[in-house]
Amino acid sequence: MEYRPQEIEEKWRSYWKENKTYQTPTTSDKPKYYVLDMFPYPSGAGLHVGHPLGYIASDIFARYKRLSGFNVLHPMGYDAFGLPAEQYAIQTGVHPAASTAENVGRYRQQLDKLGFSYDWDRSVNTSSPEYYKWTQQIFIWLFDHYYDTAADKALPITELIRQFEEKGSAAVAAAHSHEEHFSAADWQGFSAQEKEEVLMNYRLAYRKVGYVNWCEELGTVLANDEIKDGRSERGGFPVVQKPMMQWALRITAYAQRLLDGLETVDFSEALKTQQRNWIGRSEGAELFFLTENKADKIEVFTTRPDTLFGVSFMVLAPEHELVQKLTTAEQKEEIEAYLHYVEGRSERDRMMDVKTISGAFTGSYAIHPFTGKKVPIWISEYVLAGYGTGAIMAVPSDDERDQRFAQHFGLDILPVVDQSDYPHAEVGQKIGKLINSDFLNGLEVKAAIPKAIEKLEALNIGQRKVNFRLHDANFSRQRYWGEPFPISYDAEGLTQVETALPVELPELDNFQPTADGHSPLARVESWVNTPEGRKRETDTMPGFAGSSWYFLRYMDPQNENAPFSEEAVNYWQDVDLYLGGAEHAVGHLMYSRFWHKFLYDLGKVPSQEPYKKLVNQGMIQGIIEQIYMLKEKNEAGQTVFVSADRIAEYGGEEAFALLPVHIDFVSNYGQEDSHLDQEGVAKFLAWRPSYANAEFIYNEAEQLVTDSEIGKMSKRYYNVVNPDDMVALYGSDCFRLYEMFLGPLEDSKPWNTSGISGVAKFLRRLWLLFYSPEGEWLVQKETPTAKERKALHHCIKQVQQGLESFSLNTCVSDFMKLSNELRDLNCHKAEILEGFVLLLAPFAPHLAEELWQALGHQESVFKTGAFPSFNPAYLVEDSIVYPVCVNGKKRAAIELANGLAQEAIKEQALALEDIQKWIEGKTIRKVIVVPKRMVNIVV
């Protein structure tokens, strides 16, 4: 009976589906274990061989836990809202719902072929109204709550209103956007619009002015990935920053808790560091500079209040609310021109570009709080409105960016920190003694900081403050394919919550944003105008909305009355193991942790953190094959391609551009001698007929040698390998094992099919432990020998350790070693082979099921099997080989019974013929026996 993986795998996939093998009960007497993959966005390209890496690893662990007696929740779904489907709709007219459904179907087919143990009855789709109904409900809860800093938790907004009615803003301790000062009487006298504006300053979901990427020529708002170098990718038109009223989430209220929570979870230190840096906690002082006319205050935060005497100018973000007021008539033209320049710069551009030095003087001055001197007020793009207060006190002697700005514009640089005692100190480093700083002179920096804060507090012009780099998340998109907000506005413009959920997306055939930058939904008047005479919010939620809580919906996906039941969430608690890419370290992970902590405050979930343990799988990279193309055409006007080993003859690398080619055209792709032969060039020209008249300069072997390098696997580089092709050739068990065998899970590694045949050979040899080449059943119910048990139990120990440490590549090596050992021992014993099948089951589930059934079991191995545990007694060595040394040099070896007394070991070592010639005629000073290690004779 021959091993036919495709037949076996199809048989067992059908069995699992018909018998609902992986259906998970919501509660159980068994201990729970929740294994979760970061769910995919279903793109039109489908899966390539890099995508399943994490899915395979999580499936192995889920099956391992299932075999170890746990009730395992292992679901899968689709993060289906997003820009690509909308862009595709704009290009083709295909509705995003239709293309998404088609893509989901393709993903499901591909995932099914890989034999995953998902409970598909629990699948979720974030673009389904049945799902986003609850995303909308969570948004309403956020809107209806504020963060009480005294209670350190979210509380209903009605509690804040009660405080305003009784005491005004005086006693309020709440996270806010800006300071409010009013009495209870003031509150009572406020109009409905004024009250709404005040409450928006505290709500966890609130409206504020934000900036969008606006392209006038295209008449549309663009996403960041639709812009390149300040211009639209489509058409190359200028893109500017346009202010629009948008929704935001007050994630900053949870900054400290997000930071503290990192101490309680099992994430890698690298990922924790990324999150800590993104949150960016810093301690310092908040203080005010009065403007020259004393009419306005400029609020700044600094981590270096000790350097206050070095302030020689101030810088405001161009968007700062005081810019227009502070701009003098003489400077108005210059400021307007600068603001126009900044419109074309996105926040990302401004953050990334540290080389450009630009700014404009407002014409106004602030008054230094200690010296009383005039300080010029500038604006510059390097100060961002969304970070801190949107204003800085510039100390060019102690900050590199301030220093470059001062040097560029000829502003004063006042030295205030003497670092002469620290020859290796860098600008801005918190070491040195204060100089030119009045009451701080002579103090070390660390002592000067608290002293400066004391002075600020004494003068009532500043206070100690903890600040965070983290800023509130923009939660609005001017797009169609996203969750509609459950919000409308009445005739007075007051915000009203829509309680009849879900608020569904209307049908649409024009997916372009409107001419004034609003969402395509704004065109659907029948949807915008409600029967109650209100107008709906036409922005939609961003891509991270649905993914911020999906792990909770899996616990109770069919619930029509709540996002999840109390019973389900109290049983499943949280995710025990979460696998996904490191690229989500500061996006999805931050927002989902924030939402979870908010739901904890509301008593909806029992845990503060959603994920106990997180593992980031590395990237499976592709081989990028490129050919050298001369930048200049030849005299005949032809494009010229040159073999890589001949480019030096034509000006070297600088004279060439590299053109990616399809890996299927390349002979020996990924190897040192990768090249296009004549057939490969013909395929290239059929693929790219625009180069039909090109000149090809080959090497002596009539080859066009390519440039071969490891990089991203992507359609852009024509190097995508489809897992369906691998499964068709080798079977999914082989593919699963090979992906794990490629290297440590968390490392990036290149895809190379040269090794997969070795894994396929291992599976065929394993099959031959059960069946002869002629199909005869070989398994015998005989008592195993000590060597056979030792081989199995050594493998059990190694594999269990590998699973718990996620060294899954070493597990595959251990399987291969065991297979070889059993073949050498000619072992076909049922006890040994059954243990091997159970070990292998998480990794190669189809083959394990087939062999488990052949061993006489009626039900699935995942229903009746138990993961084996190793018995240390079977690993005890019967004998030990001792190296025998004379004066430290090995001269012989001897195999002796384990447990032999030291005197007997000495006697037998000394009696060895090979030792006698080294000690003959010499005085033996001592014989040292290192138990189970060695014997050393000193002469």
Residue pairs with C-beta under 8 A, 6 or more apart in sequence:
1 771
1 775
2 775
3 763
3 764
3 767
3 771
5 730
5 731
5 732
5 733
5 734
5 763
5 846
5 847
6 728
6 731
8 731
8 846
8 847
8 850
9 115
9 731
9 732
9 733
9 846
11 846
11 850
12 115
12 845
12 846
12 849
12 850
13 112
13 113
13 115
13 846
15 21
15 849
15 860
16 22
16 117
16 860
19 860
20 121
21 117
21 860
21 862
21 863
22 74
22 117
22 118
22 119
22 862
23 119
23 121
24 71
24 72
24 73
24 74
24 119
24 122
25 71
26 555
26 556
26 567
26 568
26 571
27 567
27 568
27 571
28 71
28 571
30 69
30 70
30 71
31 69
31 70
31 71
32 70
32 71
32 72
32 73
32 571
32 572
32 573
32 576
33 62
33 65
33 70
33 71
33 72
33 73
33 576
33 577
34 72
34 73
34 74
34 572
34 573
34 574
34 575
34 576
34 577
35 58
35 61
35 62
35 65
35 72
35 73
35 74
35 575
35 576
35 577
35 579
36 58
36 73
36 74
36 75
36 551
36 554
36 575
36 577
36 578
36 579
36 611
37 54
37 55
37 58
37 76
37 579
37 580
38 54
38 578
38 579
38 580
38 581
38 584
38 588
39 76
39 77
39 78
39 79
39 124
39 547
39 550
40 47
40 51
40 78
40 79
40 107
41 78
41 79
41 80
41 82
41 84
41 543
42 78
42 79
42 80
42 100
42 103
42 104
42 106
42 107
43 84
43 103
44 84
44 88
44 99
44 103
45 715
45 720
46 103
46 106
46 107
46 110
46 722
47 107
47 110
47 111
47 722
47 723
48 713
48 720
48 721
48 722
48 723
49 620
49 713
49 721
49 722
49 723
49 726
49 739
49 751
50 619
50 620
50 621
50 622
50 713
50 751
51 723
52 111
52 114
52 723
52 735
52 739
53 617
53 618
53 620
53 739
53 745
54 579
54 580
54 581
54 615
54 617
55 76
55 111
55 114
55 116
55 579
56 114
56 736
56 739
56 740
57 579
57 615
57 617
57 740
57 745
57 806
57 808
58 74
58 577
58 579
59 74
59 115
59 116
59 117
59 736
59 842
60 736
60 740
60 803
60 808
60 842
60 843
61 577
61 803
61 806
61 842
62 72
62 74
62 117
62 842
63 117
63 841
63 842
63 845
63 862
64 803
64 842
64 867
65 72
66 72
66 117
66 862
67 838
67 841
67 842
67 861
67 862
67 865
67 866
67 867
68 866
68 867
69 866
72 117
73 119
73 122
73 554
73 555
73 572
74 116
74 117
74 118
74 119
75 118
75 119
75 122
75 123
75 124
75 554
75 557
76 111
76 116
76 118
76 120
76 123
77 122
77 123
77 124
77 125
77 126
77 550
77 554
78 100
78 104
78 107
78 123
78 124
78 125
78 126
78 127
79 126
79 543
79 546
79 547
79 550
80 100
80 104
80 125
80 126
80 127
80 128
80 546
81 126
81 127
81 132
81 481
81 482
81 483
81 541
81 543
81 545
81 546
82 481
82 482
82 543
83 223
83 225
83 479
83 481
83 543
85 96
85 99
85 100
85 103
85 481
86 96
86 479
86 480
86 481
86 511
87 226
88 94
88 96
88 99
89 95
89 96
89 99
89 480
89 481
89 511
90 511
90 512
93 509
95 507
95 508
95 509
96 127
96 480
96 481
96 511
97 127
100 127
104 125
110 723
110 724
111 118
113 723
113 724
113 727
113 732
114 723
114 727
114 732
114 735
114 736
115 732
115 733
115 736
115 845
115 846
117 845
117 862
121 557
122 554
122 557
123 557
124 131
124 550
124 553
124 554
124 557
125 131
126 132
126 135
126 483
126 545
126 546
126 547
126 550
127 481
127 546
129 502
129 504
130 502
130 560
131 546
131 553
132 483
132 502
132 546
133 501
133 502
134 549
134 553
134 562
134 563
135 483
135 541
135 545
135 546
135 549
136 483
136 484
136 485
136 486
136 501
136 502
136 503
137 486
137 501
137 563
138 549
138 563
138 595
138 599
139 205
139 483
139 485
139 486
139 541
139 545
140 486
140 497
140 499
141 598
141 602
142 203
142 204
142 205
142 249
142 598
143 157
143 203
143 204
143 205
143 206
143 487
143 497
144 156
144 157
144 203
144 497
145 154
145 155
145 156
145 157
145 203
145 204
145 598
145 601
145 602
146 154
146 155
146 157
146 159
146 160
146 174
146 175
146 202
146 203
146 204
147 153
147 154
147 155
147 174
147 175
147 202
147 204
147 250
147 253
147 254
148 154
148 155
148 159
148 160
148 173
148 174
149 173
149 174
149 175
149 253
150 173
152 257
153 601
154 204
154 253
154 598
154 601
154 602
155 601
157 199
157 202
157 203
160 172
160 174
160 199
160 202
161 199
163 171
163 172
164 172
164 182
164 184
164 187
164 198
165 184
165 187
165 188
166 184
167 184
168 182
168 183
168 184
168 185
168 186
168 187
169 180
169 181
169 182
170 183
172 180
174 202
175 202
175 250
175 252
175 253
176 201
176 202
177 201
177 206
177 208
177 472
178 201
180 198
180 201
182 190
182 198
187 195
187 198
190 198
192 492
192 494
193 492
193 493
193 494
196 494
196 495
200 206
200 207
200 208
203 250
204 249
204 250
204 253
204 598
205 247
205 248
205 249
205 250
205 475
206 247
206 248
206 250
207 245
207 246
207 247
207 248
207 495
208 245
208 246
208 248
208 472
209 243
209 244
209 245
209 246
210 243
210 244
210 245
210 246
210 248
210 474
210 476
211 241
211 242
211 243
211 244
211 319
211 347
212 221
212 241
212 242
212 244
212 246
212 478
212 517
213 221
213 222
213 223
213 224
213 226
213 227
213 239
213 240
213 241
213 242
213 346
214 220
214 221
214 222
214 239
214 240
214 241
214 242
214 517
215 221
215 222
215 232
215 237
215 238
215 239
215 240
216 237
216 238
216 240
217 232
217 235
217 237
217 238
218 232
218 234
218 235
218 237
219 512
219 513
219 515
220 512
220 513
220 517
221 242
221 478
221 479
221 513
221 517
222 232
222 239
224 346
224 348
226 232
226 233
226 234
227 233
227 239
227 346
230 238
230 239
230 344
230 345
230 346
230 349
231 237
231 238
231 239
232 238
232 239
238 344
239 344
239 346
240 343
240 344
241 342
241 343
241 344
241 345
241 346
241 347
242 343
242 517
243 319
244 476
244 478
244 517
246 474
246 475
246 476
246 539
247 474
247 475
247 476
247 485
247 537
247 539
248 472
248 473
248 474
248 475
248 476
249 472
249 473
249 475
249 591
249 594
250 472
251 258
251 470
251 472
251 473
251 590
251 591
251 594
252 468
252 470
252 471
252 472
254 594
254 597
254 598
255 279
255 281
255 468
255 470
256 281
256 466
256 468
257 597
257 608
258 275
258 279
258 470
258 590
258 593
258 594
258 597
259 275
259 276
259 279
259 281
261 593
261 597
261 608
261 609
262 272
262 275
262 276
264 608
264 609
265 609
265 611
265 612
265 613
265 614
266 612
266 613
266 614
267 275
267 611
267 613
267 614
268 614
268 616
268 746
270 582
271 582
271 585
271 589
271 614
271 616
274 585
274 586
275 585
275 586
275 589
275 590
277 469
278 469
278 470
278 586
278 590
279 468
279 469
279 470
280 468
280 469
280 470
281 466
281 467
281 468
281 469
282 303
282 466
282 467
282 468
282 469
283 303
283 464
283 465
283 466
283 467
284 301
284 302
284 303
284 304
284 305
284 449
284 464
284 465
284 467
285 301
285 302
285 305
285 452
285 453
285 456
285 462
285 463
285 464
285 465
286 299
286 300
286 301
286 389
286 462
286 463
286 465
286 467
287 299
287 300
287 302
287 305
287 369
287 393
287 456
287 461
287 462
287 463
288 297
288 298
288 299
288 300
288 369
288 461
288 462
289 297
289 298
289 300
289 314
289 366
289 367
289 368
289 369
289 375
289 393
290 296
290 297
290 298
290 366
290 367
290 369
291 297
291 298
291 322
291 326
291 364
291 365
291 366
291 367
291 377
292 364
292 365
292 366
292 367
292 374
294 367
296 322
296 325
296 326
298 314
298 316
298 322
298 366
298 377
298 391
299 389
299 391
300 314
300 388
300 389
300 391
300 392
300 393
301 388
301 389
301 465
301 467
302 308
302 392
302 393
303 467
304 395
304 398
304 430
304 449
305 449
305 452
305 453
305 456
305 462
306 416
306 417
306 434
306 437
306 440
306 443
306 445
306 448
306 449
306 451
306 452
307 395
307 397
307 398
307 416
307 417
307 437
308 368
308 369
308 370
308 393
308 437
308 452
309 370
309 371
309 414
309 416
309 436
309 437
309 438
309 440
310 395
310 396
310 397
310 398
310 414
310 415
310 416
310 417
310 436
310 437
311 368
311 375
311 393
311 394
311 395
311 414
312 375
312 394
312 395
312 396
312 406
312 411
312 412
312 413
312 414
313 375
313 376
313 377
313 378
313 394
313 396
313 406
313 411
313 412
314 366
314 375
314 376
314 377
314 378
314 391
314 392
314 393
314 394
315 359
315 377
315 378
315 379
315 380
315 382
315 383
315 391
315 392
315 394
315 402
315 405
316 322
316 323
316 326
316 362
316 377
316 378
316 379
316 383
316 390
316 391
317 379
317 383
317 384
317 385
317 390
317 391
318 338
318 339
318 342
318 379
318 380
318 381
318 385
319 385
319 390
320 379
320 385
320 390
320 391
323 335
323 339
323 362
323 379
326 362
326 363
326 364
326 377
327 335
327 362
327 363
327 364
328 362
328 363
328 364
329 363
330 363
331 360
331 361
331 362
331 363
334 360
334 361
335 360
335 362
335 379
337 360
338 358
338 359
338 360
338 379
339 379
341 358
342 350
342 381
345 381
347 384
347 386
350 381
350 382
350 384
351 384
354 401
356 381
357 404
357 405
357 408
358 380
358 381
359 378
359 379
359 380
359 381
359 405
359 409
360 378
360 379
360 380
361 376
361 377
361 378
361 409
362 377
362 378
362 379
364 376
364 377
365 374
365 375
365 376
365 377
366 374
366 375
366 377
367 373
367 374
367 375
368 374
368 375
369 456
369 459
369 461
369 462
370 438
370 455
375 393
376 411
378 405
378 409
380 405
382 401
382 405
383 390
383 391
383 392
384 390
386 471
386 472
387 469
387 471
388 467
392 402
394 402
394 405
394 406
394 411
395 402
395 414
395 416
396 402
396 403
396 405
396 406
396 407
396 411
396 412
396 413
396 414
397 403
397 413
397 414
397 415
397 416
397 417
397 427
398 416
398 417
398 427
398 428
399 427
399 428
400 427
400 428
403 413
403 427
405 411
406 412
406 413
407 413
414 436
415 435
415 436
416 434
416 435
416 436
416 437
417 432
417 433
417 434
417 435
417 445
418 432
418 433
418 434
418 435
419 425
419 429
419 431
419 432
421 432
421 433
422 429
422 431
422 432
425 431
425 432
430 445
430 446
430 449
431 444
431 445
432 444
432 445
433 442
433 443
433 444
433 445
434 440
434 441
434 442
434 443
434 444
434 445
434 448
435 441
437 448
439 451
439 455
440 448
440 451
440 452
443 451
453 462
453 463
453 464
456 462
456 463
457 463
457 464
473 544
473 591
474 542
475 541
475 542
475 545
476 539
476 540
476 541
476 542
477 519
477 539
477 540
477 541
477 542
478 513
478 517
478 518
478 519
478 539
479 513
479 519
479 520
479 540
480 505
480 508
480 511
480 519
480 520
480 521
480 540
481 505
481 511
481 540
482 540
482 541
482 542
482 543
482 545
483 540
483 541
483 545
483 546
484 503
484 504
484 505
484 521
484 536
484 537
484 540
484 541
485 503
485 536
485 537
485 539
485 540
485 541
486 497
486 498
486 499
486 501
486 502
486 503
487 495
487 496
487 497
487 498
487 536
487 537
488 496
488 498
488 530
488 532
488 534
488 535
488 536
488 537
489 495
489 496
489 534
489 535
489 537
490 496
490 533
490 534
491 533
491 534
496 534
498 536
503 536
505 521
505 540
506 521
506 524
506 526
506 527
508 520
508 521
508 523
508 524
510 520
510 523
511 520
512 520
513 519
513 520
514 520
514 522
514 523
518 538
518 539
519 538
519 539
519 540
521 527
521 528
521 536
521 538
521 540
522 528
522 538
527 536
528 535
528 536
528 538
529 535
529 536
530 536
544 587
544 588
544 591
547 588
547 591
547 592
548 588
548 591
548 592
548 594
548 595
549 563
549 592
549 595
549 596
549 599
551 575
551 578
551 592
551 610
551 611
552 563
552 564
552 569
552 596
552 599
552 605
552 610
553 563
553 564
555 564
555 568
555 569
555 571
555 572
556 562
556 563
556 564
556 565
556 568
556 569
559 565
559 568
563 604
569 604
569 605
569 606
570 606
573 606
573 607
574 605
574 607
574 609
574 610
574 611
574 612
575 610
575 611
575 612
576 612
576 613
577 612
577 613
577 615
578 611
578 613
578 614
578 615
579 614
579 615
579 616
579 617
580 614
580 616
580 617
581 616
581 617
581 619
582 616
585 616
589 611
589 614
592 610
593 609
593 610
593 611
596 605
596 607
596 608
596 609
596 610
597 608
597 609
599 605
600 606
600 607
600 608
615 745
615 746
615 806
616 746
617 745
617 746
618 743
618 744
618 745
618 746
618 747
618 748
618 749
619 712
619 748
620 713
620 739
620 742
620 748
620 749
620 750
620 751
621 710
621 711
621 712
621 713
621 748
621 749
621 750
621 751
622 663
622 710
622 711
622 712
622 713
622 714
622 717
622 719
622 720
622 721
622 750
622 751
623 663
623 669
623 670
623 708
623 709
623 710
623 711
623 719
623 750
623 751
623 752
624 660
624 708
624 709
624 710
624 711
624 712
624 717
624 719
625 660
625 661
625 662
625 663
625 665
625 666
625 669
625 670
625 674
625 706
625 707
625 708
625 718
625 719
626 658
626 659
626 660
626 661
626 706
626 707
626 708
626 709
627 641
627 644
627 658
627 659
627 661
627 676
627 684
627 704
627 706
627 707
628 641
628 642
628 643
628 644
628 647
628 656
628 657
628 658
628 707
629 639
629 640
629 641
629 642
629 656
629 657
629 658
629 659
630 639
630 640
630 641
630 642
630 650
630 651
630 655
630 656
630 657
631 655
631 656
631 657
632 655
633 639
633 640
634 640
634 695
636 695
638 693
638 694
638 695
639 691
639 693
639 694
639 695
640 650
640 694
640 695
640 696
640 697
641 659
641 691
641 694
641 695
641 696
641 697
641 704
642 649
642 650
642 656
642 697
642 704
643 675
643 697
643 698
643 699
643 703
643 704
643 705
644 705
644 706
644 707
645 699
645 705
646 697
646 699
646 705
647 653
647 655
647 656
650 656
650 697
658 707
660 716
660 717
660 718
660 719
661 676
661 684
661 706
661 718
662 683
662 684
662 687
662 718
662 719
663 669
663 718
663 719
664 683
665 676
665 680
665 681
665 683
665 684
665 687
666 674
666 675
666 676
666 680
666 706
666 708
667 674
667 675
667 676
667 677
667 680
667 703
668 674
668 675
669 706
669 708
670 708
670 750
670 752
671 708
672 708
673 705
674 705
674 706
674 708
675 703
675 704
675 705
675 706
676 684
676 703
676 704
676 706
677 702
677 703
678 702
680 704
681 696
681 704
684 691
685 691
685 692
685 694
696 704
698 704
699 705
710 750
711 717
713 719
713 720
713 721
713 751
714 720
721 751
721 753
723 735
726 735
726 753
726 756
727 735
730 738
730 756
730 759
730 760
731 760
731 763
731 846
732 846
733 763
733 843
733 844
733 845
733 846
733 847
734 756
734 759
734 760
734 763
734 844
735 756
736 843
736 844
737 759
737 762
737 763
737 812
737 815
737 843
737 844
738 755
738 756
738 759
740 808
740 809
740 811
740 812
740 843
741 755
741 759
741 809
741 812
741 813
742 749
742 751
742 755
742 809
743 749
743 809
744 807
744 809
745 806
745 807
745 808
745 809
746 806
759 812
762 815
762 816
762 819
763 844
763 847
765 819
765 820
765 823
766 815
766 819
766 836
766 840
766 847
767 847
768 823
769 778
769 819
769 822
769 823
769 827
769 828
769 833
769 836
770 777
770 778
770 779
770 828
770 833
770 851
770 854
771 777
771 778
772 778
777 854
778 828
779 828
779 829
779 830
779 833
779 854
779 855
780 828
780 829
780 830
781 829
781 830
782 829
782 830
783 829
783 831
784 792
784 827
784 829
784 831
784 832
785 825
785 827
786 874
786 878
787 825
788 822
788 825
788 827
788 829
788 832
789 832
789 871
789 874
790 874
790 875
791 818
791 821
791 822
791 825
791 827
791 832
792 818
792 832
792 835
792 836
792 868
792 874
793 870
793 871
793 874
793 875
794 818
794 870
794 875
795 814
795 815
795 817
795 818
795 836
795 839
796 835
796 839
796 868
796 869
796 870
797 870
797 875
798 810
798 811
798 814
799 811
799 814
799 815
799 839
800 867
800 869
800 870
801 807
802 808
802 810
802 811
802 814
803 811
803 842
808 843
811 843
812 843
815 839
815 840
815 843
818 836
819 836
822 832
822 833
822 836
827 833
830 855
833 851
833 855
834 852
834 855
835 868
837 848
837 851
837 852
837 855
837 861
837 865
838 848
838 861
838 865
838 866
838 867
838 868
839 867
839 868
840 847
840 848
841 848
841 849
841 852
841 861
841 862
841 865
845 861
845 862
848 861
849 860
849 861
852 860
852 861
852 865
857 864
857 865
858 864
876 898
877 898
878 897
878 898
879 895
879 896
879 897
879 898
880 895
880 896
880 898
880 932
881 893
881 894
881 895
882 893
882 894
882 895
882 896
882 905
882 909
882 933
882 934
882 935
883 890
883 892
883 893
883 934
883 935
884 890
884 891
884 892
884 893
884 894
884 909
884 912
884 914
884 915
884 934
884 935
884 937
885 891
885 934
885 935
885 936
885 937
886 915
886 918
886 919
886 936
886 937
886 939
887 936
887 937
887 938
887 939
888 936
891 914
891 915
891 918
892 909
892 912
892 914
892 915
894 908
894 909
894 912
894 935
896 904
896 905
896 908
898 932
902 929
902 931
905 929
905 935
906 927
906 929
906 935
909 915
909 927
909 935
909 937
910 919
910 924
910 927
910 937
915 937
918 937
918 939
919 937
919 939
922 939
923 939
924 937
924 938
924 939
925 938
925 939
926 938
927 935
927 936
927 937
927 938
928 935
928 936
928 937
928 938
929 935
930 936
